[in-house]
């Protein structure tokens, strides 16, 4: 698992780790492209990764996809949690239960999984109830995945710090 703030170097670290494990890794994108600015971000990521990568776009049901034998970058847990949060009526407990169950189904495959997430809790208290509920969900989900992960990295200013 790789966590950190926005533009901290998480994606590049995850891609480098995947390439070290598999010459043709899989990039599983959980975000849905809804505007031109985001579409350009996705295009930049794709150009940086290169043609040896295969890509899967899946916002919610990761376990639908067979990634057996591959290194897989899941970018990112925050967008995945966002989709679950709104799918389950902004109920953090229901969303967290779903995410944990789906995580366990997906990671039951024999593969190298590299989960990328955001460290939202470092940014202060949200201004409204919905934001606070989502930040709680993200923090709990990060804790769960970190407990299941063999290695956990925190990226700060492009520098990876191994914390587990």
N, C-alpha and C positions, 0 to 999 in steps of 0.2 A: 504494500500500500504506500502511496506517495501522497502526502498532504502538504499544504502551504497556501499562501495567499495568491491572489490573482497576479499573473506575470512573474511568478517566483521561480520558474524553471521546471515545474512539475512535468509538463508534457514532454519536453526534450529528454529529461531523465528517464521517464517511462519508456520512451521510444528507444533510447540507447540500451536500456536493460533488456527490452524485448529482442532487439537485434543481436545482442550477445547470446541469447538463448535459442534463437530461431532465425535463420536467414530470410525467411518469408513469413513474418508475423502477421497477426490479424489486429486491426484497429476496430474496436467496437464503440461506435459513437452513440451516446444516449441522448444527445441534444437534437431537437427538431429545428431545422432551419426555417425561420419565420420572417426574416427581413434581409435586405441587401447587405447591410453591414456584417451580419453574421455569416451570410453566404461567402463574403470575401475572406473572413477569418478561416472558414472551413477550407477554402481554396488555398490559402497560404499554408495551412497545416498539411494538406495533401501534397503540395509541391515539395515541402520540406521532407516529408516521409519518403517519397519516391515510389517507383513502380513495383518494388518487391513486396509491398504491403497489400493485403486484401482488406477490404472495408465492409463492415456491417453497420447498418443504421437501425437501432432498436431502442426506443425510449422507455420501455417498461418490462417486457417479458424476455429477459436475456436468455433464459433457459430454453427458449425455442431453437436456439442456434447450436449446431454441432461444431465445437472448436477443438475436439479431441486431437491431441498430439501437437498443438500449436502453442506459441507464446501469444497471449492476447492482452492488449492494452484496453482497459475499459475507461473511457474518458467521457463523462466523468460521473462519479457517484452523486455529486450535487444535483446535476440535471436529472439523474435517475430518481433521486429522492423528491425532487420538485414534481415530477410527473406523478409519482405515487401519492404525494401529499394532496394534490388537487384531484386525482382520481378517487381518493377515499375521503372526499369531502372535508379537507383540511383537518383531518383527525390524525394527529401524530402517532397515536398508539396503533391504529389500524394500518397506517402506512408503514410503520416500523415492522410490525408483524409480517406484512406482505414482503417487504424488502429482505428481511432475514430469511424467510422461507425461499424466496426466489434466489437469493445469494447461495443458499445451501444446495438447491437443485442445480444451479448453473455450475458451481465449483465442484460438483461431484464428478465432473469429467476429468480425465487425465490430461491436464494442460498446465502451462505456466500462466498464472493470472496476475496482472499488474493493474491494480485499481488506483485511479487518480481521483482525488477529492479536494475540497476546499476547506480551509480551517476558518470557518465562519465565526466561531466563538471568540476569536481574537479581536474582533472588530467592535466590541461593545454591545450594549443592550439595544435591541430593536425598538423602534419608535411606536409600534402598534402590536396588538395581540397576535395577528396572523404572522408577522415577521418573527416574533418571539417563539411561537409554536414551531415554525419551520426551522429556526436555528436550533431549538431543542432536538427536533427530529434529526437534523444533520449531525449534531454532536453525538447523539445516542447511536446513530448508524455508523459513524466514524469509529466510535469505541468498539462496536461489535466487530466490524471488519478488521480493525487493528488487532483485536484479540484472536482472530482466526488466522491472521497473516503470519508468515514466517519472518518477514522483514518489513519494517516501517521506516520510511524516510520523511523528514521534514525539509522542505526546500525554502531557503531564505536568500533573496538577491542572487539567484542562480547557483547557490551553493547547497548541495545535498548534505544533510546531516542524518546519519543512520541513528535512529532512536530505539530500534528493536532489531 
